[in-house]
Amino acid sequence: MTRYGLWQLARLDQVRDNLAAGVVEVGKTLVFDTTHLEAHSHCANVVPENANAEAGQPLKHRKVPRMRKRCDCGQAGWETCEHPWTPTDAITLAAPGAIT
């Protein structure tokens, strides 16, 4: 069910059912609870190219999403193929209040 996204569909169906049955009150305030959100973070710690260390302080790292190619060109051809690099943690958000 996880592979085909069926758990996500079941969760959305349950929310729709709860809203239709009046189990959950509909309010005007939008709340996003990250407690039950699966996190598949693939961030890497990098040091920016122009980072300068202050006296006695370590260099400051930045967290950036890892990038990957979603093509079949193969790792040897990734630097020259025309397909774009995309973040491994692509996030898509629906319009506020929309349950699709």
HELIX and SHEET records of a PDB file:
HELIX    1   1 LEU A    6  ALA A   21  1                                  16    
HELIX    2   2 GLN A   75  GLY A   77  5                                   3    
SHEET    1   A 2 CYS A  43  VAL A  46  0                                        
SHEET    2   A 2 ARG A  62  PRO A  65 -1                                        
SHEET    1   B 2 MET A  67  LYS A  69  0                                        
SHEET    2   B 2 TRP A  85  PRO A  87 -1                                        
END                                                                             
